[in-house]
């Protein structure tokens, strides 16, 4: 179970990087179509991070 | 490579690689998970990364095959201004909401728009 906790922490770090990357790109790009796609992905990343944190809280 | 999308394509291709790595990572983490609910979440994240990868890949393909509308947010009001597919640099469009006029310009192989006098 400790390994699960380590892996959840790793995945949360990856999600933080994804959230930062897609947020920066949305600010940088001026293309509405591309931004709509990136906003959808960003929304998923934020939701996934929350799910991972819920598991971490449950197992910690 | 599609003219006018140099930086966008560089970012999107990097995103594609990252999502590929994520899919692989989450599949690995799902395999070694002891907790059933954690395993299920990692499997879900791997499927999501695959979906992201496919969506980004479609946009790249559209851009590279000139099947992507060149559009921008109006610098005055934020409405969408569409120059259509395969426009020429110098083409002019007027914002349909605030009527401000813009020209399509190329800055180091990236499309941009500039204000034109009314």
Backbone of each chain as nested JSON, in Angstrom:
{
  "chains": [
    {"id": "A", "residues": [
      {"number": 1, "name": "UNK", "atoms": {"N": [0.829, -1.216, 0.0], "CA": [0.0, 0.0, 0.0], "C": [0.858, 1.258, 0.0]}},
      {"number": 2, "name": "UNK", "atoms": {"N": [2.061, 1.164, 0.655], "CA": [2.973, 2.313, 0.631], "C": [3.378, 2.671, -0.792]}},
      {"number": 3, "name": "UNK", "atoms": {"N": [3.528, 1.62, -1.616], "CA": [3.908, 1.843, -3.013], "C": [2.792, 2.601, -3.742]}},
      {"number": 4, "name": "UNK", "atoms": {"N": [1.548, 2.265, -3.412], "CA": [0.415, 2.986, -4.013], "C": [0.484, 4.471, -3.659]}},
      {"number": 5, "name": "UNK", "atoms": {"N": [0.825, 4.744, -2.397], "CA": [0.912, 6.15, -1.953], "C": [2.015, 6.879, -2.721]}},
      {"number": 6, "name": "UNK", "atoms": {"N": [3.16, 6.232, -2.866], "CA": [4.268, 6.832, -3.645], "C": [3.826, 7.111, -5.078]}},
      {"number": 7, "name": "UNK", "atoms": {"N": [3.137, 6.138, -5.674], "CA": [2.715, 6.291, -7.072], "C": [1.651, 7.374, -7.223]}},
      {"number": 8, "name": "UNK", "atoms": {"N": [0.784, 7.49, -6.226], "CA": [-0.219, 8.566, -6.263], "C": [0.467, 9.931, -6.199]}},
      {"number": 9, "name": "UNK", "atoms": {"N": [1.492, 10.037, -5.347], "CA": [2.228, 11.31, -5.237], "C": [2.926, 11.643, -6.558]}},
      {"number": 10, "name": "UNK", "atoms": {"N": [3.49, 10.618, -7.187], "CA": [4.145, 10.821, -8.491], "C": [3.124, 11.306, -9.527]}},
      {"number": 11, "name": "UNK", "atoms": {"N": [1.965, 10.662, -9.55], "CA": [0.93, 11.027, -10.528], "C": [0.422, 12.449, -10.276]}},
      {"number": 12, "name": "UNK", "atoms": {"N": [0.311, 12.836, -9.006], "CA": [-0.132, 14.203, -8.682], "C": [0.892, 15.22, -9.188]}},
      {"number": 13, "name": "UNK", "atoms": {"N": [2.185, 14.89, -9.04], "CA": [3.24, 15.779, -9.574], "C": [3.087, 15.936, -11.089]}},
      {"number": 14, "name": "UNK", "atoms": {"N": [2.817, 14.82, -11.764], "CA": [2.64, 14.862, -13.227], "C": [1.431, 15.727, -13.591]}},
      {"number": 15, "name": "UNK", "atoms": {"N": [0.369, 15.604, -12.809], "CA": [-0.832, 16.407, -13.078], "C": [-0.546, 17.892, -12.866]}},
      {"number": 16, "name": "UNK", "atoms": {"N": [0.238, 18.216, -11.823], "CA": [0.605, 19.625, -11.595], "C": [1.355, 20.185, -12.803]}},
      {"number": 17, "name": "UNK", "atoms": {"N": [2.28, 19.383, -13.332], "CA": [3.045, 19.822, -14.513], "C": [2.113, 20.021, -15.707]}},
      {"number": 18, "name": "UNK", "atoms": {"N": [1.164, 19.106, -15.869], "CA": [0.211, 19.21, -16.976], "C": [-0.669, 20.444, -16.841]}},
      {"number": 19, "name": "UNK", "atoms": {"N": [-1.127, 20.703, -15.623], "CA": [-1.987, 21.874, -15.377], "C": [-1.225, 23.158, -15.709]}},
      {"number": 20, "name": "UNK", "atoms": {"N": [0.039, 23.204, -15.28], "CA": [0.862, 24.393, -15.558], "C": [1.099, 24.545, -17.068]}},
      {"number": 21, "name": "UNK", "atoms": {"N": [1.423, 23.431, -17.725], "CA": [1.748, 23.477, -19.157], "C": [0.542, 23.941, -19.981]}},
      {"number": 22, "name": "UNK", "atoms": {"N": [-0.615, 23.323, -19.737], "CA": [-1.79, 23.672, -20.545], "C": [-2.308, 25.073, -20.206]}},
      {"number": 23, "name": "UNK", "atoms": {"N": [-2.19, 25.48, -18.946], "CA": [-2.599, 26.85, -18.582], "C": [-1.741, 27.869, -19.326]}},
      {"number": 24, "name": "UNK", "atoms": {"N": [-0.429, 27.624, -19.356], "CA": [0.489, 28.546, -20.048], "C": [0.177, 28.606, -21.543]}},
      {"number": 25, "name": "UNK", "atoms": {"N": [-0.117, 27.447, -22.123], "CA": [-0.381, 27.418, -23.571], "C": [-1.674, 28.147, -23.91]}},
      {"number": 26, "name": "UNK", "atoms": {"N": [-2.679, 27.989, -23.072], "CA": [-3.956, 28.679, -23.322], "C": [-3.735, 30.191, -23.31]}},
      {"number": 27, "name": "UNK", "atoms": {"N": [-2.866, 30.656, -22.391], "CA": [-2.57, 32.098, -22.338], "C": [-1.773, 32.532, -23.572]}},
      {"number": 28, "name": "UNK", "atoms": {"N": [-0.904, 31.636, -24.066], "CA": [0.003, 32.01, -25.161], "C": [-0.671, 31.942, -26.529]}},
      {"number": 29, "name": "UNK", "atoms": {"N": [-1.586, 30.987, -26.723], "CA": [-2.183, 30.791, -28.041], "C": [-3.349, 31.751, -28.24]}},
      {"number": 30, "name": "UNK", "atoms": {"N": [-3.517, 32.189, -29.478], "CA": [-4.651, 33.066, -29.764], "C": [-5.665, 32.399, -30.662]}},
      {"number": 31, "name": "UNK", "atoms": {"N": [-5.623, 31.066, -30.749], "CA": [-6.504, 30.349, -31.676], "C": [-7.672, 29.739, -30.899]}},
      {"number": 32, "name": "UNK", "atoms": {"N": [-8.893, 30.232, -31.115], "CA": [-10.038, 29.755, -30.326], "C": [-10.275, 28.247, -30.41]}},
      {"number": 33, "name": "UNK", "atoms": {"N": [-10.079, 27.656, -31.594], "CA": [-10.311, 26.21, -31.746], "C": [-9.315, 25.402, -30.926]}},
      {"number": 34, "name": "UNK", "atoms": {"N": [-8.044, 25.783, -31.025], "CA": [-6.999, 25.06, -30.285], "C": [-7.191, 25.281, -28.786]}},
      {"number": 35, "name": "UNK", "atoms": {"N": [-7.537, 26.504, -28.41], "CA": [-7.747, 26.784, -26.985], "C": [-8.918, 25.98, -26.42]}},
      {"number": 36, "name": "UNK", "atoms": {"N": [-9.95, 25.768, -27.232], "CA": [-11.095, 24.975, -26.756], "C": [-10.644, 23.551, -26.43]}},
      {"number": 37, "name": "UNK", "atoms": {"N": [-9.79, 22.996, -27.277], "CA": [-9.254, 21.647, -27.014], "C": [-8.4, 21.65, -25.746]}},
      {"number": 38, "name": "UNK", "atoms": {"N": [-7.494, 22.632, -25.643], "CA": [-6.583, 22.672, -24.494], "C": [-7.348, 22.92, -23.193]}},
      {"number": 39, "name": "UNK", "atoms": {"N": [-8.419, 23.71, -23.264], "CA": [-9.227, 23.952, -22.059], "C": [-9.913, 22.664, -21.608]}},
      {"number": 40, "name": "UNK", "atoms": {"N": [-10.337, 21.853, -22.572], "CA": [-10.934, 20.556, -22.241], "C": [-9.931, 19.644, -21.562]}},
      {"number": 41, "name": "UNK", "atoms": {"N": [-8.714, 19.614, -22.094], "CA": [-7.662, 18.776, -21.496], "C": [-7.309, 19.3, -20.106]}},
      {"number": 42, "name": "UNK", "atoms": {"N": [-7.189, 20.623, -19.983], "CA": [-6.862, 21.226, -18.68], "C": [-7.925, 20.87, -17.637]}},
      {"number": 43, "name": "UNK", "atoms": {"N": [-9.18, 20.938, -18.041], "CA": [-10.285, 20.591, -17.136], "C": [-10.126, 19.142, -16.656]}},
      {"number": 44, "name": "UNK", "atoms": {"N": [-9.781, 18.245, -17.579], "CA": [-9.56, 16.836, -17.205], "C": [-8.407, 16.697, -16.219]}},
      {"number": 45, "name": "UNK", "atoms": {"N": [-7.314, 17.418, -16.487], "CA": [-6.128, 17.32, -15.624], "C": [-6.465, 17.748, -14.188]}},
      {"number": 46, "name": "UNK", "atoms": {"N": [-7.23, 18.828, -14.073], "CA": [-7.607, 19.335, -12.744], "C": [-8.493, 18.308, -12.026]}},
      {"number": 47, "name": "UNK", "atoms": {"N": [-9.434, 17.728, -12.767], "CA": [-10.351, 16.734, -12.178], "C": [-9.583, 15.479, -11.766]}},
      {"number": 48, "name": "UNK", "atoms": {"N": [-8.648, 15.06, -12.62], "CA": [-7.855, 13.86, -12.31], "C": [-6.999, 14.082, -11.066]}},
      {"number": 49, "name": "UNK", "atoms": {"N": [-6.421, 15.283, -10.95], "CA": [-5.592, 15.577, -9.776], "C": [-6.433, 15.453, -8.499]}},
      {"number": 50, "name": "UNK", "atoms": {"N": [-7.662, 15.948, -8.571], "CA": [-8.56, 15.887, -7.416], "C": [-8.873, 14.428, -7.051]}},
      {"number": 51, "name": "UNK", "atoms": {"N": [-9.084, 13.585, -8.057], "CA": [-9.352, 12.155, -7.807], "C": [-8.147, 11.493, -7.133]}},
      {"number": 52, "name": "UNK", "atoms": {"N": [-6.954, 11.825, -7.626], "CA": [-5.723, 11.248, -7.056], "C": [-5.548, 11.694, -5.603]}},
      {"number": 53, "name": "UNK", "atoms": {"N": [-5.851, 12.958, -5.337], "CA": [-5.724, 13.48, -3.965], "C": [-6.722, 12.797, -3.03]}},
      {"number": 54, "name": "UNK", "atoms": {"N": [-7.919, 12.502, -3.539], "CA": [-8.919, 11.787, -2.729], "C": [-8.391, 10.406, -2.328]}},
      {"number": 55, "name": "UNK", "atoms": {"N": [-7.784, 9.708, -3.286], "CA": [-7.204, 8.385, -2.979], "C": [-6.075, 8.522, -1.954]}},
      {"number": 56, "name": "UNK", "atoms": {"N": [-5.25, 9.546, -2.145], "CA": [-4.111, 9.753, -1.236], "C": [-4.615, 9.996, 0.186]}},
      {"number": 57, "name": "UNK", "atoms": {"N": [-5.639, 10.805, 0.317], "CA": [-6.209, 11.089, 1.65], "C": [-6.81, 9.829, 2.266]}},
      {"number": 58, "name": "UNK", "atoms": {"N": [-7.425, 9.013, 1.426], "CA": [-8.062, 7.781, 1.917], "C": [-7.012, 6.782, 2.413]}},
      {"number": 59, "name": "UNK", "atoms": {"N": [-5.871, 6.708, 1.701], "CA": [-4.859, 5.695, 2.032], "C": [-3.85, 6.175, 3.074]}},
      {"number": 60, "name": "UNK", "atoms": {"N": [-3.753, 7.501, 3.252], "CA": [-2.725, 8.037, 4.179], "C": [-3.181, 7.891, 5.632]}}
    ]},
    {"id": "B", "residues": [
      {"number": 1, "name": "UNK", "atoms": {"N": [5.322, 21.616, -43.362], "CA": [4.708, 22.253, -42.183], "C": [3.85, 23.439, -42.612]}},
      {"number": 2, "name": "UNK", "atoms": {"N": [2.721, 23.577, -42.0], "CA": [1.8, 24.646, -42.321], "C": [2.402, 25.997, -41.931]}},
      {"number": 3, "name": "UNK", "atoms": {"N": [2.382, 26.927, -42.892], "CA": [2.876, 28.278, -42.614], "C": [2.009, 28.931, -41.55]}},
      {"number": 4, "name": "UNK", "atoms": {"N": [2.64, 29.716, -40.695], "CA": [1.873, 30.48, -39.721], "C": [1.613, 29.758, -38.414]}},
      {"number": 5, "name": "UNK", "atoms": {"N": [2.05, 28.507, -38.318], "CA": [1.763, 27.73, -37.1], "C": [3.023, 27.126, -36.487]}},
      {"number": 6, "name": "UNK", "atoms": {"N": [4.169, 27.767, -36.718], "CA": [5.439, 27.194, -36.265], "C": [5.434, 26.92, -34.749]}},
      {"number": 7, "name": "UNK", "atoms": {"N": [5.158, 27.949, -33.95], "CA": [5.207, 27.781, -32.485], "C": [4.102, 26.854, -31.991]}},
      {"number": 8, "name": "UNK", "atoms": {"N": [2.907, 27.019, -32.545], "CA": [1.776, 26.181, -32.117], "C": [2.092, 24.708, -32.369]}},
      {"number": 9, "name": "UNK", "atoms": {"N": [2.627, 24.408, -33.555], "CA": [2.939, 23.009, -33.871], "C": [4.039, 22.468, -32.961]}},
      {"number": 10, "name": "UNK", "atoms": {"N": [5.016, 23.31, -32.637], "CA": [6.085, 22.86, -31.721], "C": [5.49, 22.49, -30.362]}},
      {"number": 11, "name": "UNK", "atoms": {"N": [4.6, 23.351, -29.857], "CA": [3.963, 23.07, -28.555], "C": [3.1, 21.817, -28.637]}},
      {"number": 12, "name": "UNK", "atoms": {"N": [2.29, 21.717, -29.69], "CA": [1.36, 20.586, -29.79], "C": [2.11, 19.265, -29.958]}},
      {"number": 13, "name": "UNK", "atoms": {"N": [3.217, 19.299, -30.695], "CA": [3.989, 18.059, -30.865], "C": [4.642, 17.643, -29.545]}},
      {"number": 14, "name": "UNK", "atoms": {"N": [5.066, 18.63, -28.753], "CA": [5.602, 18.317, -27.412], "C": [4.488, 17.751, -26.53]}},
      {"number": 15, "name": "UNK", "atoms": {"N": [3.294, 18.337, -26.623], "CA": [2.144, 17.835, -25.846], "C": [1.842, 16.378, -26.211]}},
      {"number": 16, "name": "UNK", "atoms": {"N": [1.928, 16.104, -27.501], "CA": [1.647, 14.752, -27.995], "C": [2.605, 13.735, -27.362]}},
      {"number": 17, "name": "UNK", "atoms": {"N": [3.879, 14.093, -27.33], "CA": [4.889, 13.201, -26.729], "C": [4.626, 13.011, -25.24]}},
      {"number": 18, "name": "UNK", "atoms": {"N": [4.28, 14.104, -24.566], "CA": [4.033, 14.035, -23.121], "C": [2.823, 13.15, -22.83]}},
      {"number": 19, "name": "UNK", "atoms": {"N": [1.763, 13.3, -23.623], "CA": [0.567, 12.473, -23.397], "C": [0.876, 10.993, -23.669]}},
      {"number": 20, "name": "UNK", "atoms": {"N": [1.74, 10.752, -24.648], "CA": [2.175, 9.372, -24.935], "C": [2.89, 8.785, -23.712]}},
      {"number": 21, "name": "UNK", "atoms": {"N": [3.796, 9.581, -23.133], "CA": [4.527, 9.135, -21.93], "C": [3.566, 8.908, -20.768]}},
      {"number": 22, "name": "UNK", "atoms": {"N": [2.575, 9.816, -20.638], "CA": [1.602, 9.7, -19.543], "C": [0.797, 8.403, -19.675]}},
      {"number": 23, "name": "UNK", "atoms": {"N": [0.365, 8.122, -20.89], "CA": [-0.42, 6.897, -21.116], "C": [0.385, 5.675, -20.667]}},
      {"number": 24, "name": "UNK", "atoms": {"N": [1.657, 5.655, -21.063], "CA": [2.539, 4.542, -20.711], "C": [2.727, 4.463, -19.186]}},
      {"number": 25, "name": "UNK", "atoms": {"N": [2.986, 5.624, -18.569], "CA": [3.209, 5.675, -17.114], "C": [1.985, 5.166, -16.352]}},
      {"number": 26, "name": "UNK", "atoms": {"N": [0.794, 5.67, -16.708], "CA": [-0.404, 5.295, -15.945], "C": [-0.755, 3.821, -16.144]}},
      {"number": 27, "name": "UNK", "atoms": {"N": [-0.482, 3.295, -17.326], "CA": [-0.68, 1.854, -17.53], "C": [0.25, 1.055, -16.622]}},
      {"number": 28, "name": "UNK", "atoms": {"N": [1.501, 1.527, -16.503], "CA": [2.468, 0.853, -15.617], "C": [2.008, 0.926, -14.165]}},
      {"number": 29, "name": "UNK", "atoms": {"N": [1.577, 2.129, -13.746], "CA": [1.154, 2.314, -12.352], "C": [-0.088, 1.468, -12.048]}},
      {"number": 30, "name": "UNK", "atoms": {"N": [-0.979, 1.347, -13.03], "CA": [-2.174, 0.509, -12.835], "C": [-1.769, -0.947, -12.615]}},
      {"number": 31, "name": "UNK", "atoms": {"N": [-0.765, -1.384, -13.353], "CA": [-0.318, -2.781, -13.268], "C": [0.2, -3.124, -11.87]}},
      {"number": 32, "name": "UNK", "atoms": {"N": [0.892, -2.163, -11.231], "CA": [1.524, -2.468, -9.935], "C": [0.675, -2.038, -8.737]}},
      {"number": 33, "name": "UNK", "atoms": {"N": [-0.491, -1.436, -8.984], "CA": [-1.32, -0.953, -7.866], "C": [-1.901, -2.114, -7.069]}},
      {"number": 34, "name": "UNK", "atoms": {"N": [-1.878, -1.966, -5.739], "CA": [-2.46, -2.983, -4.852], "C": [-3.935, -2.683, -4.581]}},
      {"number": 35, "name": "UNK", "atoms": {"N": [-4.226, -1.396, -4.427], "CA": [-5.595, -0.974, -4.104], "C": [-6.442, -0.972, -5.386]}},
      {"number": 36, "name": "UNK", "atoms": {"N": [-7.571, -1.657, -5.337], "CA": [-8.399, -1.822, -6.545], "C": [-8.894, -0.486, -7.093]}},
      {"number": 37, "name": "UNK", "atoms": {"N": [-9.249, 0.432, -6.188], "CA": [-9.787, 1.724, -6.649], "C": [-8.685, 2.59, -7.256]}},
      {"number": 38, "name": "UNK", "atoms": {"N": [-7.48, 2.486, -6.69], "CA": [-6.341, 3.216, -7.262], "C": [-6.022, 2.656, -8.65]}},
      {"number": 39, "name": "UNK", "atoms": {"N": [-6.043, 1.329, -8.746], "CA": [-5.785, 0.68, -10.045], "C": [-6.777, 1.177, -11.103]}},
      {"number": 40, "name": "UNK", "atoms": {"N": [-8.052, 1.235, -10.699], "CA": [-9.102, 1.678, -11.627], "C": [-8.864, 3.13, -12.074]}},
      {"number": 41, "name": "UNK", "atoms": {"N": [-8.444, 3.96, -11.125], "CA": [-8.172, 5.367, -11.472], "C": [-7.007, 5.47, -12.452]}},
      {"number": 42, "name": "UNK", "atoms": {"N": [-5.935, 4.724, -12.204], "CA": [-4.79, 4.784, -13.127], "C": [-5.179, 4.278, -14.519]}},
      {"number": 43, "name": "UNK", "atoms": {"N": [-6.024, 3.256, -14.566], "CA": [-6.494, 2.775, -15.88], "C": [-7.293, 3.869, -16.593]}},
      {"number": 44, "name": "UNK", "atoms": {"N": [-8.105, 4.575, -15.806], "CA": [-8.906, 5.678, -16.361], "C": [-7.992, 6.806, -16.867]}},
      {"number": 45, "name": "UNK", "atoms": {"N": [-6.937, 7.119, -16.101], "CA": [-6.007, 8.182, -16.51], "C": [-5.26, 7.797, -17.787]}},
      {"number": 46, "name": "UNK", "atoms": {"N": [-4.928, 6.517, -17.916], "CA": [-4.243, 6.053, -19.136], "C": [-5.162, 6.218, -20.347]}},
      {"number": 47, "name": "UNK", "atoms": {"N": [-6.443, 5.876, -20.177], "CA": [-7.401, 6.039, -21.29], "C": [-7.572, 7.514, -21.634]}},
      {"number": 48, "name": "UNK", "atoms": {"N": [-7.6, 8.369, -20.601], "CA": [-7.753, 9.815, -20.84], "C": [-6.548, 10.358, -21.602]}},
      {"number": 49, "name": "UNK", "atoms": {"N": [-5.335, 9.928, -21.206], "CA": [-4.119, 10.394, -21.9], "C": [-4.16, 9.97, -23.367]}},
      {"number": 50, "name": "UNK", "atoms": {"N": [-4.657, 8.762, -23.61], "CA": [-4.783, 8.289, -24.995], "C": [-5.769, 9.179, -25.767]}},
      {"number": 51, "name": "UNK", "atoms": {"N": [-6.865, 9.547, -25.114], "CA": [-7.853, 10.433, -25.741], "C": [-7.275, 11.808, -26.032]}},
      {"number": 52, "name": "UNK", "atoms": {"N": [-6.505, 12.345, -25.074], "CA": [-5.856, 13.65, -25.287], "C": [-4.919, 13.57, -26.487]}},
      {"number": 53, "name": "UNK", "atoms": {"N": [-4.151, 12.488, -26.527], "CA": [-3.164, 12.291, -27.597], "C": [-3.869, 12.272, -28.961]}},
      {"number": 54, "name": "UNK", "atoms": {"N": [-4.982, 11.571, -29.028], "CA": [-5.706, 11.464, -30.305], "C": [-6.296, 12.815, -30.717]}},
      {"number": 55, "name": "UNK", "atoms": {"N": [-6.814, 13.568, -29.747], "CA": [-7.405, 14.881, -30.061], "C": [-6.331, 15.864, -30.525]}},
      {"number": 56, "name": "UNK", "atoms": {"N": [-5.188, 15.86, -29.849], "CA": [-4.078, 16.744, -30.248], "C": [-3.571, 16.327, -31.63]}},
      {"number": 57, "name": "UNK", "atoms": {"N": [-3.475, 15.031, -31.851], "CA": [-3.021, 14.518, -33.153], "C": [-3.932, 14.961, -34.288]}},
      {"number": 58, "name": "UNK", "atoms": {"N": [-5.244, 14.989, -34.023], "CA": [-6.2, 15.421, -35.063], "C": [-5.999, 16.892, -35.414]}},
      {"number": 59, "name": "UNK", "atoms": {"N": [-5.767, 17.719, -34.393], "CA": [-5.545, 19.161, -34.649], "C": [-4.266, 19.342, -35.465]}},
      {"number": 60, "name": "UNK", "atoms": {"N": [-3.204, 18.628, -35.088], "CA": [-1.932, 18.732, -35.831], "C": [-2.155, 18.331, -37.286]}},
      {"number": 61, "name": "UNK", "atoms": {"N": [-2.879, 17.23, -37.482], "CA": [-3.139, 16.745, -38.843], "C": [-3.934, 17.789, -39.639]}},
      {"number": 62, "name": "UNK", "atoms": {"N": [-4.94, 18.386, -39.003], "CA": [-5.736, 19.422, -39.679], "C": [-4.869, 20.619, -40.073]}},
      {"number": 63, "name": "UNK", "atoms": {"N": [-3.997, 21.037, -39.16], "CA": [-3.126, 22.184, -39.457], "C": [-2.196, 21.83, -40.617]}},
      {"number": 64, "name": "UNK", "atoms": {"N": [-1.593, 20.655, -40.552], "CA": [-0.606, 20.277, -41.571], "C": [-1.248, 20.016, -42.931]}},
      {"number": 65, "name": "UNK", "atoms": {"N": [-2.537, 19.685, -42.934], "CA": [-3.209, 19.43, -44.214], "C": [-4.053, 20.629, -44.651]}},
      {"number": 66, "name": "UNK", "atoms": {"N": [-3.798, 21.795, -44.027], "CA": [-4.519, 23.032, -44.378], "C": [-6.026, 22.891, -44.22]}},
      {"number": 67, "name": "UNK", "atoms": {"N": [-6.442, 22.103, -43.257], "CA": [-7.868, 21.909, -43.015], "C": [-8.279, 22.552, -41.686]}},
      {"number": 68, "name": "UNK", "atoms": {"N": [-7.545, 23.592, -41.303], "CA": [-7.801, 24.256, -40.017], "C": [-8.095, 25.727, -40.281]}},
      {"number": 69, "name": "UNK", "atoms": {"N": [-9.224, 26.211, -39.772], "CA": [-9.559, 27.632, -39.926], "C": [-8.582, 28.49, -39.132]}},
      {"number": 70, "name": "UNK", "atoms": {"N": [-8.039, 29.508, -39.79], "CA": [-7.147, 30.446, -39.099], "C": [-8.037, 31.462, -38.392]}},
      {"number": 71, "name": "UNK", "atoms": {"N": [-8.056, 31.396, -37.071], "CA": [-8.949, 32.295, -36.335], "C": [-8.253, 32.852, -35.1]}},
      {"number": 72, "name": "UNK", "atoms": {"N": [-8.748, 33.997, -34.663], "CA": [-8.168, 34.702, -33.516], "C": [-9.283, 35.295, -32.674]}},
      {"number": 73, "name": "UNK", "atoms": {"N": [-8.924, 35.651, -31.444], "CA": [-9.838, 36.434, -30.622], "C": [-9.655, 37.905, -30.998]}},
      {"number": 74, "name": "UNK", "atoms": {"N": [-10.761, 38.628, -31.154], "CA": [-10.686, 40.061, -31.431], "C": [-9.922, 40.748, -30.297]}},
      {"number": 75, "name": "UNK", "atoms": {"N": [-8.965, 41.581, -30.67], "CA": [-8.137, 42.263, -29.665], "C": [-8.923, 43.356, -28.943]}},
      {"number": 76, "name": "UNK", "atoms": {"N": [-10.084, 43.715, -29.506], "CA": [-10.913, 44.748, -28.872], "C": [-11.946, 44.132, -27.927]}},
      {"number": 77, "name": "UNK", "atoms": {"N": [-12.674, 43.123, -28.424], "CA": [-13.826, 42.634, -27.645], "C": [-13.76, 41.143, -27.313]}},
      {"number": 78, "name": "UNK", "atoms": {"N": [-12.791, 40.41, -27.891], "CA": [-12.652, 38.993, -27.546], "C": [-13.492, 38.049, -28.392]}},
      {"number": 79, "name": "UNK", "atoms": {"N": [-14.271, 38.601, -29.329], "CA": [-15.08, 37.755, -30.221], "C": [-14.165, 37.018, -31.189]}},
      {"number": 80, "name": "UNK", "atoms": {"N": [-14.681, 35.957, -31.809], "CA": [-13.836, 35.185, -32.728], "C": [-13.822, 35.82, -34.12]}},
      {"number": 81, "name": "UNK", "atoms": {"N": [-12.618, 35.944, -34.679], "CA": [-12.457, 36.448, -36.048], "C": [-11.866, 35.318, -36.875]}},
      {"number": 82, "name": "UNK", "atoms": {"N": [-12.566, 34.941, -37.939], "CA": [-12.153, 33.772, -38.719], "C": [-11.668, 34.203, -40.103]}},
      {"number": 83, "name": "UNK", "atoms": {"N": [-10.415, 33.855, -40.402], "CA": [-9.84, 34.162, -41.719], "C": [-10.016, 32.996, -42.688]}},
      {"number": 84, "name": "UNK", "atoms": {"N": [-10.625, 31.91, -42.226], "CA": [-10.873, 30.756, -43.09], "C": [-9.647, 29.873, -43.259]}},
      {"number": 85, "name": "UNK", "atoms": {"N": [-9.787, 28.886, -44.133], "CA": [-8.687, 27.949, -44.39], "C": [-7.753, 28.537, -45.45]}},
      {"number": 86, "name": "UNK", "atoms": {"N": [-6.464, 28.345, -45.261], "CA": [-5.437, 28.773, -46.223], "C": [-5.547, 30.256, -46.622]}},
      {"number": 87, "name": "UNK", "atoms": {"N": [-5.649, 31.161, -45.659], "CA": [-5.713, 32.578, -46.035], "C": [-4.334, 33.085, -46.45]}},
      {"number": 88, "name": "UNK", "atoms": {"N": [-4.306, 34.23, -47.106], "CA": [-3.033, 34.863, -47.455], "C": [-2.702, 35.917, -46.412]}},
      {"number": 89, "name": "UNK", "atoms": {"N": [-1.406, 36.057, -46.143], "CA": [-0.973, 37.132, -45.255], "C": [-1.39, 38.451, -45.9]}},
      {"number": 90, "name": "UNK", "atoms": {"N": [-1.939, 39.346, -45.093], "CA": [-2.439, 40.611, -45.631], "C": [-3.95, 40.62, -45.773]}},
      {"number": 91, "name": "UNK", "atoms": {"N": [-4.581, 39.435, -45.751], "CA": [-6.052, 39.394, -45.799], "C": [-6.629, 40.197, -44.638]}},
      {"number": 92, "name": "UNK", "atoms": {"N": [-7.786, 40.811, -44.899], "CA": [-8.414, 41.645, -43.872], "C": [-9.77, 41.07, -43.487]}},
      {"number": 93, "name": "UNK", "atoms": {"N": [-10.074, 41.145, -42.198], "CA": [-11.385, 40.712, -41.697], "C": [-11.854, 41.716, -40.658]}},
      {"number": 94, "name": "UNK", "atoms": {"N": [-13.171, 41.847, -40.579], "CA": [-13.752, 42.762, -39.602], "C": [-14.434, 41.932, -38.513]}},
      {"number": 95, "name": "UNK", "atoms": {"N": [-14.266, 42.331, -37.262], "CA": [-14.942, 41.628, -36.168], "C": [-16.45, 41.803, -36.332]}},
      {"number": 96, "name": "UNK", "atoms": {"N": [-17.18, 40.686, -36.302], "CA": [-18.624, 40.764, -36.535], "C": [-19.36, 41.341, -35.33]}},
      {"number": 97, "name": "UNK", "atoms": {"N": [-18.666, 41.462, -34.197], "CA": [-19.336, 42.011, -33.01], "C": [-19.055, 43.505, -32.84]}},
      {"number": 98, "name": "UNK", "atoms": {"N": [-17.761, 43.886, -32.865], "CA": [-17.435, 45.297, -32.591], "C": [-17.016, 46.064, -33.851]}},
      {"number": 99, "name": "UNK", "atoms": {"N": [-16.902, 45.339, -34.981], "CA": [-16.6, 45.943, -36.29], "C": [-15.162, 46.443, -36.452]}},
      {"number": 100, "name": "UNK", "atoms": {"N": [-14.298, 46.187, -35.469], "CA": [-12.886, 46.552, -35.637], "C": [-12.299, 45.714, -36.777]}},
      {"number": 101, "name": "UNK", "atoms": {"N": [-11.444, 46.354, -37.586], "CA": [-10.857, 45.678, -38.742], "C": [-9.433, 45.232, -38.409]}},
      {"number": 102, "name": "UNK", "atoms": {"N": [-9.074, 44.027, -38.889], "CA": [-7.739, 43.468, -38.633], "C": [-7.147, 42.908, -39.92]}},
      {"number": 103, "name": "UNK", "atoms": {"N": [-5.818, 42.886, -39.974], "CA": [-5.108, 42.224, -41.074], "C": [-4.351, 41.027, -40.515]}},
      {"number": 104, "name": "UNK", "atoms": {"N": [-4.267, 39.977, -41.337], "CA": [-3.483, 38.8, -40.957], "C": [-2.015, 39.085, -41.282]}},
      {"number": 105, "name": "UNK", "atoms": {"N": [-1.148, 38.89, -40.293], "CA": [0.289, 39.109, -40.507], "C": [1.047, 37.846, -40.094]}},
      {"number": 106, "name": "UNK", "atoms": {"N": [2.298, 37.786, -40.528], "CA": [3.153, 36.653, -40.176], "C": [4.345, 37.194, -39.392]}},
      {"number": 107, "name": "UNK", "atoms": {"N": [4.52, 36.684, -38.177], "CA": [5.647, 37.104, -37.341], "C": [6.498, 35.871, -37.067]}},
      {"number": 108, "name": "UNK", "atoms": {"N": [7.646, 35.775, -37.743], "CA": [8.541, 34.615, -37.564], "C": [7.806, 33.283, -37.752]}},
      {"number": 109, "name": "UNK", "atoms": {"N": [7.037, 33.196, -38.827], "CA": [6.295, 31.971, -39.171], "C": [5.132, 31.655, -38.229]}},
      {"number": 110, "name": "UNK", "atoms": {"N": [4.703, 32.649, -37.463], "CA": [3.487, 32.5, -36.653], "C": [2.477, 33.548, -37.11]}},
      {"number": 111, "name": "UNK", "atoms": {"N": [1.253, 33.112, -37.396], "CA": [0.206, 34.074, -37.735], "C": [-0.102, 34.957, -36.528]}},
      {"number": 112, "name": "UNK", "atoms": {"N": [-0.441, 36.21, -36.839], "CA": [-0.916, 37.142, -35.815], "C": [-1.858, 38.106, -36.527]}},
      {"number": 113, "name": "UNK", "atoms": {"N": [-2.51, 38.959, -35.761], "CA": [-3.365, 39.97, -36.397], "C": [-2.945, 41.346, -35.923]}},
      {"number": 114, "name": "UNK", "atoms": {"N": [-3.164, 42.331, -36.802], "CA": [-2.857, 43.707, -36.389], "C": [-4.055, 44.601, -36.688]}},
      {"number": 115, "name": "UNK", "atoms": {"N": [-4.212, 45.596, -35.836], "CA": [-5.294, 46.569, -36.003], "C": [-5.151, 47.296, -37.332]}},
      {"number": 116, "name": "UNK", "atoms": {"N": [-6.275, 47.569, -37.974], "CA": [-6.28, 48.444, -39.148], "C": [-7.156, 49.653, -38.825]}},
      {"number": 117, "name": "UNK", "atoms": {"N": [-6.837, 50.797, -39.401], "CA": [-7.687, 51.967, -39.149], "C": [-9.091, 51.728, -39.686]}},
      {"number": 118, "name": "UNK", "atoms": {"N": [-10.077, 52.257, -38.987], "CA": [-11.479, 52.048, -39.39], "C": [-11.764, 52.747, -40.716]}}
    ]}
  ]
}
